[in-house]
Amino acid sequence: RTKTEAGCVYYGWTKTGNSLKCREMYKDGAAVNAHLENVGPCIQALLADGVATLDGINIQGPADQLEIVKPGTEALGTTYFATDGGFTNMSAAVGDAEVAYDLVTIHPTFTVADWDKAKPIMEDFVARTKTEPGCVYYGWVRDGDKLKCREGYADGAAVNAHLANVGACIQAILAEGVATLDSINIHGPADQLELVKPGTEALGTKYYATDGG
C-alpha cells in the first residue's frame, strides 16, 4: 500500500527477537496523513489480539509539519521531536530512481544537561558528516531534554567511516555536564550490521535486521 504513495521517501521493517520497528519517512506532514489514511486497515490488523502490540511511537520533523500530523496521531500516545539542524543528501548518495531498501540507520537518544554546551557540538557533528559521500541524511531532533540523531548511510562501510570522522564529537557530547547516552540502535541488512558491530557493540547497541521494504 505504501509503495503507491508519492510522498513516501522510504518504508520498511526491521526486527530483533520479538521487537519489530517500522522505518518510514515522508516528504511532509500531508504525506504522513495520506499514509495513515491509506494503511488504516493494516494498522488495525497488526494491532489485533494475538498479532502485535504497540510499544511506542514517535514522529520527527519540522515543528510546523508536526502540527499537521498531531490531530490524527496523538491518540496513539505519540511523542513528537522537532528538527534542530541537519541535511539530506539522498540524490547524491543513492540516485533518483527507486533503490533497494538497504540503507543502514543509526538511532541514538541522549538526555541533554546543558543545551548551550551541546548545541555547538551538534553543529560540529553536522559539519563533519556533510563531507561524507556515504551519508544519506543526518540531523538532530529534540523534545524537552531528549535529543535524537536521525542518520542514514548507504552501507556499513559508510557507517564505520562516519564513526571514525566524528569520534571527537562523540567524546565531546558525552563529556560530563553536556549529555548522556540513553540508548542506541542500528538498523540495516544483516550482513551490513556485522560490519558495524566491532566498532559499536561497546556502546550497548541493539541491532535490528531489515525484513522487507
N, C-alpha and C positions, 0 to 999 in steps of 0.2 A: 504493500500500500504506500509506504513512504517513498519508494523509488519513483512514484508518479508525481511527486511534489516538486515544483520548480524552485521553491525556496529552500530546499534541503541541501546543505553542503556535504554532510556525511551522516551515516546512520548505521548502527550495527551493535552487536552484542559481544561482551567479554565475560569470562567466568572463572572462578576458582572454587573448588568444592561445591557447596550448595549456594554460593553467593553469585548472583548474576547482576551485571551492570549494563545499562544501555548508554552507549556513547553516541550523542547526536548533536548536530549543530545546524542552525538555521540563519538565514541572512538578516532577519529582523523579527520583531515581535509578532507582526502579522503572519509571517510564515510559521511561527510556533503555533499560533491559534489555529491556522489552517490545518496543521499537522494533527493537533489534538482532536479536531473535529473529524478528520479522516480516519484516525485509528481508534476512535471511541469504543467500537465493539471489541477490538483487540485488548484494550486496557481492561474492560470488564471480564473478558475471557481469561486473561492472565491472572487476575486477582480473584478468580472464582475459588470456592472452597476446594482445598486439596491440590491446587496448582502452585501458586506462589503468593507470598505476602510482600508488601512494600515496606522496606526498612527505612528508607529516607529518599528525599528528592530535593535537589537544588537547581535553580536556574540562574545562569550567569550572563551578564551583558550590560550594555549601556543603561543608565538609570531610567531614561525615558522609554526604552523598549521594555524594561521590566514592568513598568506601569501598565503597558498594553496587555501583558500576559497575566497579570495578577488576578483579575476577576475570574478567569477560568481555571486557575491553578492553586489558589490559596486554600481551598477546601482539602487539598491533599497534604497539608502541613508543610508546604514548600518553604525552603529558605532561599532568599534572594541575595546574590552577590553582585555589586555594581562594579563595572570596569574601572580600573585605575592604572592606565598606561599599557602599552604593548603594540604589536604589529601583526599583520598577516602577510604571508609570503607564498600563498598557495600556488599561484600560476608558475612561479619560478621553481618551486620545489617539485611539483607533481604534474605540471602542464594544465591545459584547459579541458581536455577530454575526460570522460569518466574513467577512473582508475580503480584498481583493486583496493579493498578495504584493509590495507596492510600497514597503515600508519601506526607508529608507536607513540603513546601519550604518557606523560608523567603528571601525577596529581598530588602535589604536596599541600598540606594545610598547616598554617602557622598560627600561633597566638602572639600578637604584637604587644610588647610592653611599652614601646616608645616610637610613635609614628614619625617624629622629627628625625630620629636616628635611622629608622627603617627606610624612609622614602628615598634618600639619595642612593642607598644600596639597591633598592628596587630599580631605580633608573639605570644604574650601572649594569645590572643583570640584563636589562632590555638592550642597552647599547652594545654590550659584548655579543649577545645572542644574535643580534641583527646582522652580524658579519658571517654567520654560519649558513652555508648553502643548503644544508640538510634540514633546516628548521622550516616547518610548515606554518606554524603560528606560535606566538609567545606573548604572554602578558599577565597582568595581575587583576584579581577581583577581590572585593572586600565587603565585609558585613560586620559592623561593630568592631571588636578587636580581632576578628578572624580574617586571615589573609590566605587566599589560594593562588597558586600559579597555574594558569592554563597554558599547556605547551604540547606541541605535536611535532614529530620528526619523521623523516622519510623511512628510517630503519634503525636498527640497534646501533650500528656504527655511528650514525648521526647523534644518537643519544650519548654515546661514550665521548664523542668529540665535544659535545656541549658541556658535559660534566667536567672535562679537562679545562675547557675555556673559562668556566665560571667558578672554578674551585675557590678562588679568593673571595668571591661574593658570598658563597655558601658559608664560609668561615665567618665573614663579617656579619651576615644577618643572624647567625646563631650565636654571636658573641653575647656575653652577659649584659642584660639590660636592654637588648634590642628585640629579639623574638625567640620563641621556642618552636620546635617542630612537633606538631601533634601527631601527624601520620603522613605516610607517603605510599602511593601505589602506582604501578606501571602497567599499562595495558598494551597488548600487541600480539602479533603472531608468536606461537610458542617458540619457534627457532630463534626469533629476534630477542625474546625475553632471556634466553640462555646467554646471549651475547652481553646483555647489560647486567646480569646478576653479579658477576665478580666485583663490579665497582659500586653496587648499590645495596647489597644484602646487609651490610653493616648498619644501614640506617633503619633497619626493621621493615624494609619494603615488602609490600604484598603485591603479588603478580597475578594479573588476570589475562588469560589467553583468549584471543579472538575466536568467536564462534558465529560467524556469519555477518554480512553487512555489505 
